[in-house]
Amino acid sequence: MAAPSPLVPGTTVGAAQAALPLDPLENRILLCHATGMTRVQLITQAGRALDQDETARLNALVRRRFDGEPIAYIVGKREFFGLDFQVSEAVLIPRPDTELIVELALERLPQPGQRCRVLDMGTGSGAIAVALAHTRPDAAVSALDLSPAALAVAQANADANGVRVRFLQSDWFAALAPGETFDLIASNPPYIAAADEHLSQGDLRFEPSGALTDFADGLSALRIIIEGAQARLEAGAWLLLEHGYDQAAAVRALLQEHGYSEVQSWRDLGDIERVSGGRAPR
């Protein structure tokens, strides 16, 4: 596809929306980002002419998107579970499918007024941890990640959304205190196999590879979490794991092999088994 022709100063907002080469929703997002206008203003001020700086910013943003860069990285944010999250190339872009693990966790947390300690493993942008802490402010939420850059983004997101989360730099369970246990553990770990062709397609080309793939068969991080969580969960507490579209059966088998009960999988909005989990041995 040929590169888009740049807009010129003086183009109206309405004409710009019609001329931009992207999906209409993406056109609106980039136009708002370049001009500072709201979506309502795009309609009510459709005849306003873009000035030189606005036109230059918009052309640069469109070029980046045309080259394949994800919208979320271009504008630096993404909505997740009704909250705004800062994102950068240091973290995965939060996706609607991951809201399923938040919903499942909320259904399985101890009731308000009871002790409630939650761990999010491989937190990235902090999406799961921050969403849980925002919905259940009584919960003591901890989150860990190996990447200092990711943890900086996650902390900024916790601060921006007014929640308290304890963030730890940790290679999985390594930085946790001896004997520390939780009433629920949730994780969206790297689960794409190293040879998966999707890693070289679409938005995944721009996202941090270490957060996408385990550089092996796609199950190694899941194995580590399933085995290690046994010593970190209270008896009967839930372990919830997001995984790939074709991994549900393998994850259920791993959970059963390690003695978890009530092992099951749940489907996302696309009717794909996206999360599997079980309860720690009593």
C-alpha positions as a Markdown table, in Angstrom:
| # | Residue | x | y | z |
|---|---|---|---|---|
| 1 | Met | 0.0 | 0.0 | 0.0 |
| 2 | Ala | 1.3 | 3.4 | -0.9 |
| 3 | Ala | 2.2 | 5.8 | 1.9 |
| 4 | Pro | -0.5 | 8.3 | 2.8 |
| 5 | Ser | -0.4 | 11.8 | 1.3 |
| 6 | Pro | 0.3 | 14.3 | 4.1 |
| 7 | Leu | -2.4 | 16.8 | 5.1 |
| 8 | Val | -1.6 | 20.5 | 4.6 |
| 9 | Pro | -2.3 | 23.4 | 7.1 |
| 10 | Gly | -5.7 | 24.8 | 6.7 |
| 11 | Thr | -7.4 | 21.4 | 6.3 |
| 12 | Thr | -10.6 | 21.4 | 8.3 |
| 13 | Val | -11.1 | 18.8 | 11.1 |
| 14 | Gly | -14.0 | 17.3 | 9.1 |
| 15 | Ala | -11.9 | 17.0 | 5.9 |
| 16 | Ala | -9.0 | 15.6 | 7.8 |
| 17 | Gln | -11.2 | 12.8 | 9.3 |
| 18 | Ala | -12.4 | 12.0 | 5.8 |
| 19 | Ala | -8.9 | 12.1 | 4.2 |
| 20 | Leu | -7.0 | 10.1 | 6.8 |
| 21 | Pro | -6.2 | 6.6 | 5.6 |
| 22 | Leu | -6.7 | 4.6 | 8.8 |
| 23 | Asp | -9.7 | 2.9 | 10.4 |
| 24 | Pro | -12.3 | 5.7 | 11.3 |
| 25 | Leu | -11.8 | 5.0 | 15.1 |
| 26 | Glu | -8.0 | 5.3 | 14.7 |
| 27 | Asn | -8.4 | 8.5 | 12.7 |
| 28 | Arg | -10.4 | 10.0 | 15.5 |
| 29 | Ile | -8.0 | 8.9 | 18.2 |
| 30 | Leu | -5.0 | 10.4 | 16.4 |
| 31 | Leu | -6.8 | 13.6 | 15.5 |
| 32 | Cys | -7.8 | 14.1 | 19.1 |
| 33 | His | -4.2 | 13.4 | 20.2 |
| 34 | Ala | -2.7 | 15.7 | 17.7 |
| 35 | Thr | -5.1 | 18.6 | 18.4 |
| 36 | Gly | -6.1 | 18.2 | 22.0 |
| 37 | Met | -9.7 | 18.1 | 20.9 |
| 38 | Thr | -12.4 | 15.8 | 22.4 |
| 39 | Arg | -14.4 | 13.4 | 20.3 |
| 40 | Val | -17.4 | 15.7 | 20.8 |
| 41 | Gln | -15.4 | 18.7 | 19.6 |
| 42 | Leu | -14.5 | 16.8 | 16.4 |
| 43 | Ile | -18.2 | 16.9 | 15.6 |
| 44 | Thr | -19.1 | 20.4 | 16.8 |
| 45 | Gln | -16.0 | 22.0 | 15.4 |
| 46 | Ala | -15.7 | 20.1 | 12.2 |
| 47 | Gly | -15.1 | 23.3 | 10.2 |
| 48 | Arg | -12.1 | 24.4 | 12.3 |
| 49 | Ala | -8.9 | 24.6 | 10.3 |
| 50 | Leu | -5.8 | 22.8 | 11.5 |
| 51 | Asp | -2.8 | 25.0 | 12.0 |
| 52 | Gln | 0.7 | 24.2 | 10.9 |
| 53 | Asp | 1.8 | 22.5 | 14.2 |
| 54 | Glu | -1.3 | 20.4 | 14.5 |
| 55 | Thr | -1.0 | 19.3 | 10.9 |
| 56 | Ala | 2.7 | 18.4 | 11.4 |
| 57 | Arg | 1.9 | 16.4 | 14.5 |
| 58 | Leu | -1.0 | 14.6 | 12.9 |
| 59 | Asn | 1.0 | 13.7 | 9.8 |
| 60 | Ala | 3.8 | 12.3 | 12.0 |
| 61 | Leu | 1.3 | 10.2 | 14.1 |
| 62 | Val | -0.4 | 8.8 | 11.0 |
| 63 | Arg | 2.9 | 7.9 | 9.5 |
| 64 | Arg | 3.9 | 5.9 | 12.6 |
| 65 | Arg | 0.6 | 4.1 | 12.6 |
| 66 | Phe | 0.9 | 3.4 | 8.8 |
| 67 | Asp | 4.2 | 1.8 | 9.6 |
| 68 | Gly | 2.5 | -0.5 | 12.0 |
| 69 | Glu | 3.2 | 1.0 | 15.4 |
| 70 | Pro | 0.3 | 0.2 | 17.8 |
| 71 | Ile | -2.1 | 3.0 | 18.5 |
| 72 | Ala | -1.6 | 2.6 | 22.3 |
| 73 | Tyr | 2.1 | 3.2 | 22.0 |
| 74 | Ile | 1.6 | 6.2 | 19.8 |
| 75 | Val | -0.8 | 8.0 | 22.2 |
| 76 | Gly | 0.8 | 6.4 | 25.3 |
| 77 | Lys | -2.3 | 5.0 | 26.9 |
| 78 | Arg | -4.9 | 2.4 | 26.8 |
| 79 | Glu | -8.2 | 1.8 | 28.6 |
| 80 | Phe | -8.5 | -1.3 | 30.7 |
| 81 | Phe | -11.4 | -2.3 | 33.0 |
| 82 | Gly | -12.7 | 1.2 | 32.8 |
| 83 | Leu | -9.4 | 2.8 | 33.9 |
| 84 | Asp | -6.8 | 4.7 | 31.9 |
| 85 | Phe | -3.3 | 3.1 | 31.8 |
| 86 | Gln | -0.1 | 4.6 | 30.6 |
| 87 | Val | 1.8 | 2.3 | 28.2 |
| 88 | Ser | 5.2 | 2.3 | 26.6 |
| 89 | Glu | 7.4 | -0.1 | 24.7 |
| 90 | Ala | 8.5 | -1.5 | 28.1 |
| 91 | Val | 5.1 | -3.2 | 28.7 |
| 92 | Leu | 2.5 | -5.2 | 26.9 |
| 93 | Ile | -0.6 | -3.3 | 25.8 |
| 94 | Pro | -3.5 | -4.2 | 28.0 |
| 95 | Arg | -6.2 | -6.1 | 26.1 |
| 96 | Pro | -9.9 | -6.6 | 26.6 |
| 97 | Asp | -9.4 | -10.4 | 26.8 |
| 98 | Thr | -7.4 | -9.9 | 30.0 |
| 99 | Glu | -10.3 | -8.3 | 31.7 |
| 100 | Leu | -11.7 | -11.9 | 32.1 |
| 101 | Ile | -9.0 | -12.8 | 34.7 |
| 102 | Val | -9.9 | -9.6 | 36.7 |
| 103 | Glu | -13.6 | -10.6 | 36.7 |
| 104 | Leu | -12.8 | -14.1 | 37.7 |
| 105 | Ala | -10.5 | -13.0 | 40.5 |
| 106 | Leu | -13.1 | -10.5 | 41.9 |
| 107 | Glu | -15.6 | -13.4 | 42.1 |
| 108 | Arg | -13.1 | -15.5 | 44.0 |
| 109 | Leu | -11.6 | -13.1 | 46.5 |
| 110 | Pro | -12.5 | -13.3 | 50.2 |
| 111 | Gln | -15.5 | -11.1 | 51.1 |
| 112 | Pro | -15.0 | -7.5 | 52.1 |
| 113 | Gly | -14.1 | -7.4 | 55.8 |
| 114 | Gln | -12.1 | -10.6 | 55.6 |
| 115 | Arg | -8.3 | -10.8 | 55.1 |
| 116 | Cys | -7.6 | -10.4 | 51.4 |
| 117 | Arg | -4.1 | -10.7 | 50.0 |
| 118 | Val | -3.6 | -10.9 | 46.2 |
| 119 | Leu | -0.6 | -11.4 | 44.0 |
| 120 | Asp | -0.3 | -10.5 | 40.4 |
| 121 | Met | 2.7 | -12.2 | 38.8 |
| 122 | Gly | 4.4 | -10.6 | 35.7 |
| 123 | Thr | 2.4 | -7.4 | 36.2 |
| 124 | Gly | 3.7 | -5.4 | 33.2 |
| 125 | Ser | 1.7 | -2.2 | 33.0 |
| 126 | Gly | 0.0 | -3.1 | 36.3 |
| 127 | Ala | -3.3 | -3.6 | 34.6 |
| 128 | Ile | -4.5 | -6.6 | 36.6 |
| 129 | Ala | -3.2 | -5.4 | 40.0 |
| 130 | Val | -4.4 | -1.9 | 39.6 |
| 131 | Ala | -7.9 | -3.0 | 38.4 |
| 132 | Leu | -8.2 | -5.3 | 41.4 |
| 133 | Ala | -7.0 | -2.7 | 43.9 |
| 134 | His | -9.3 | -0.1 | 42.4 |
| 135 | Thr | -12.4 | -2.4 | 42.6 |
| 136 | Arg | -11.4 | -3.9 | 46.0 |
| 137 | Pro | -9.6 | -1.1 | 47.9 |
| 138 | Asp | -9.7 | -3.3 | 51.1 |
| 139 | Ala | -7.4 | -5.9 | 49.4 |
| 140 | Ala | -3.7 | -6.0 | 50.0 |
| 141 | Val | -2.5 | -6.2 | 46.4 |
| 142 | Ser | 1.1 | -7.1 | 45.5 |
| 143 | Ala | 2.5 | -7.3 | 42.0 |
| 144 | Leu | 5.9 | -8.4 | 40.7 |
| 145 | Asp | 7.9 | -8.2 | 37.5 |
| 146 | Leu | 11.5 | -8.8 | 36.5 |
| 147 | Ser | 11.7 | -5.6 | 34.5 |
| 148 | Pro | 12.4 | -2.3 | 36.3 |
| 149 | Ala | 11.1 | -0.3 | 33.4 |
| 150 | Ala | 7.8 | -2.2 | 33.5 |
| 151 | Leu | 7.5 | -1.7 | 37.3 |
| 152 | Ala | 8.0 | 2.1 | 36.8 |
| 153 | Val | 5.1 | 2.1 | 34.4 |
| 154 | Ala | 3.0 | 0.0 | 36.7 |
| 155 | Gln | 3.7 | 2.3 | 39.7 |
| 156 | Ala | 2.8 | 5.4 | 37.6 |
| 157 | Asn | -0.5 | 3.7 | 36.7 |
| 158 | Ala | -1.2 | 2.8 | 40.4 |
| 159 | Asp | -0.5 | 6.5 | 41.4 |
| 160 | Ala | -2.6 | 7.9 | 38.5 |
| 161 | Asn | -5.6 | 5.7 | 39.5 |
| 162 | Gly | -5.3 | 6.4 | 43.2 |
| 163 | Val | -4.6 | 2.9 | 44.4 |
| 164 | Arg | -2.0 | 1.3 | 46.6 |
| 165 | Val | -0.1 | -1.7 | 45.2 |
| 166 | Arg | 3.1 | -3.2 | 46.5 |
| 167 | Phe | 5.4 | -3.6 | 43.6 |
| 168 | Leu | 8.4 | -6.0 | 43.7 |
| 169 | Gln | 11.2 | -6.6 | 41.2 |
| 170 | Ser | 11.3 | -10.4 | 41.2 |
| 171 | Asp | 12.1 | -13.4 | 39.0 |
| 172 | Trp | 8.8 | -15.0 | 39.7 |
| 173 | Phe | 8.6 | -15.9 | 43.4 |
| 174 | Ala | 12.2 | -15.1 | 44.3 |
| 175 | Ala | 11.7 | -11.8 | 46.0 |
| 176 | Leu | 8.8 | -12.8 | 48.2 |
| 177 | Ala | 9.4 | -13.1 | 51.9 |
| 178 | Pro | 9.8 | -16.6 | 53.2 |
| 179 | Gly | 6.5 | -18.1 | 54.1 |
| 180 | Glu | 4.5 | -15.2 | 52.6 |
| 181 | Thr | 1.1 | -16.5 | 51.3 |
| 182 | Phe | -1.9 | -15.1 | 49.4 |
| 183 | Asp | -5.6 | -15.6 | 49.1 |
| 184 | Leu | -5.4 | -15.5 | 45.3 |
| 185 | Ile | -2.7 | -15.4 | 42.7 |
| 186 | Ala | -3.3 | -14.2 | 39.1 |
| 187 | Ser | -0.9 | -14.1 | 36.2 |
| 188 | Asn | -0.8 | -13.2 | 32.5 |
| 189 | Pro | 2.7 | -14.6 | 31.9 |
| 190 | Pro | 4.7 | -15.0 | 28.7 |
| 191 | Tyr | 3.0 | -17.9 | 26.9 |
| 192 | Ile | 3.7 | -17.6 | 23.2 |
| 193 | Ala | 6.0 | -20.3 | 21.9 |
| 194 | Ala | 9.3 | -19.0 | 20.5 |
| 195 | Ala | 8.5 | -20.4 | 17.0 |
| 196 | Asp | 5.0 | -18.9 | 16.8 |
| 197 | Glu | 4.6 | -16.8 | 13.6 |
| 198 | His | 2.4 | -14.3 | 15.4 |
| 199 | Leu | 5.4 | -12.8 | 17.1 |
| 200 | Ser | 6.4 | -11.3 | 13.8 |
| 201 | Gln | 3.0 | -10.0 | 12.9 |
| 202 | Gly | 0.8 | -6.9 | 13.8 |
| 203 | Asp | 1.2 | -5.1 | 17.2 |
| 204 | Leu | 3.3 | -8.0 | 18.6 |
| 205 | Arg | 6.3 | -6.8 | 16.5 |
| 206 | Phe | 6.5 | -3.7 | 18.7 |
| 207 | Glu | 5.8 | -5.2 | 22.1 |
| 208 | Pro | 8.6 | -6.5 | 24.5 |
| 209 | Ser | 9.4 | -10.0 | 23.5 |
| 210 | Gly | 10.2 | -11.1 | 27.0 |
| 211 | Ala | 6.7 | -10.3 | 28.1 |
| 212 | Leu | 5.2 | -12.3 | 25.1 |
| 213 | Thr | 7.3 | -15.4 | 24.8 |
| 214 | Asp | 9.2 | -17.7 | 27.2 |
| 215 | Phe | 11.6 | -18.4 | 24.3 |
| 216 | Ala | 10.7 | -22.0 | 24.6 |
| 217 | Asp | 7.4 | -24.0 | 24.2 |
| 218 | Gly | 5.1 | -21.4 | 25.6 |
| 219 | Leu | 4.4 | -23.3 | 28.8 |
| 220 | Ser | 7.6 | -22.9 | 30.8 |
| 221 | Ala | 6.5 | -19.8 | 32.8 |
| 222 | Leu | 3.1 | -21.4 | 33.4 |
| 223 | Arg | 4.9 | -24.5 | 34.8 |
| 224 | Ile | 7.0 | -22.4 | 37.2 |
| 225 | Ile | 4.0 | -20.5 | 38.4 |
| 226 | Ile | 1.8 | -23.6 | 38.9 |
| 227 | Glu | 4.5 | -25.5 | 40.8 |
| 228 | Gly | 5.6 | -22.5 | 42.9 |
| 229 | Ala | 2.2 | -21.2 | 43.8 |
| 230 | Gln | 1.4 | -24.3 | 45.9 |
| 231 | Ala | 3.7 | -22.9 | 48.7 |
| 232 | Arg | 2.3 | -19.4 | 48.3 |
| 233 | Leu | -1.4 | -20.0 | 48.3 |
| 234 | Glu | -3.6 | -20.5 | 51.4 |
| 235 | Ala | -5.3 | -23.8 | 51.4 |
| 236 | Gly | -8.2 | -23.7 | 48.9 |
| 237 | Ala | -7.2 | -20.4 | 47.4 |
| 238 | Trp | -7.4 | -19.8 | 43.7 |
| 239 | Leu | -4.6 | -19.7 | 41.1 |
| 240 | Leu | -5.8 | -18.0 | 37.8 |
| 241 | Leu | -3.7 | -18.1 | 34.7 |
| 242 | Glu | -4.2 | -16.4 | 31.3 |
| 243 | His | -2.8 | -18.5 | 28.4 |
| 244 | Gly | -2.8 | -19.0 | 24.7 |
| 245 | Tyr | -5.7 | -19.9 | 22.5 |
| 246 | Asp | -4.6 | -23.5 | 22.2 |
| 247 | Gln | -3.1 | -24.1 | 25.7 |
| 248 | Ala | -6.1 | -24.7 | 27.9 |
| 249 | Ala | -5.9 | -28.4 | 28.0 |
| 250 | Ala | -2.2 | -28.4 | 28.7 |
| 251 | Val | -2.6 | -25.9 | 31.5 |
| 252 | Arg | -5.5 | -27.9 | 33.1 |
| 253 | Ala | -3.3 | -31.0 | 32.9 |
| 254 | Leu | -0.5 | -29.2 | 34.7 |
| 255 | Leu | -2.8 | -27.9 | 37.4 |
| 256 | Gln | -4.3 | -31.4 | 38.0 |
| 257 | Glu | -0.8 | -33.0 | 38.0 |
| 258 | His | 0.1 | -30.6 | 40.9 |
| 259 | Gly | -2.9 | -31.4 | 42.9 |
| 260 | Tyr | -5.1 | -28.4 | 42.3 |
| 261 | Ser | -8.9 | -29.0 | 42.7 |
| 262 | Glu | -11.9 | -27.6 | 40.8 |
| 263 | Val | -9.6 | -27.2 | 37.7 |
| 264 | Gln | -11.4 | -25.5 | 34.8 |
| 265 | Ser | -11.1 | -23.0 | 32.0 |
| 266 | Trp | -13.1 | -19.9 | 31.1 |
| 267 | Arg | -13.8 | -18.5 | 27.7 |
| 268 | Asp | -13.2 | -14.9 | 26.6 |
| 269 | Leu | -15.4 | -12.6 | 24.5 |
| 270 | Gly | -14.1 | -14.4 | 21.4 |
| 271 | Asp | -15.3 | -17.8 | 22.8 |
| 272 | Ile | -11.7 | -18.9 | 23.3 |
| 273 | Glu | -10.6 | -20.7 | 26.4 |
| 274 | Arg | -8.4 | -17.9 | 27.7 |
| 275 | Val | -8.0 | -18.4 | 31.5 |
| 276 | Ser | -7.6 | -21.6 | 33.4 |
| 277 | Gly | -7.3 | -22.1 | 37.1 |
| 278 | Gly | -7.8 | -24.3 | 40.2 |
| 279 | Arg | -7.7 | -24.2 | 43.9 |
| 280 | Ala | -4.6 | -25.0 | 46.0 |
| 281 | Pro | -4.6 | -28.3 | 47.8 |
| 282 | Arg | -6.3 | -28.1 | 51.3 |
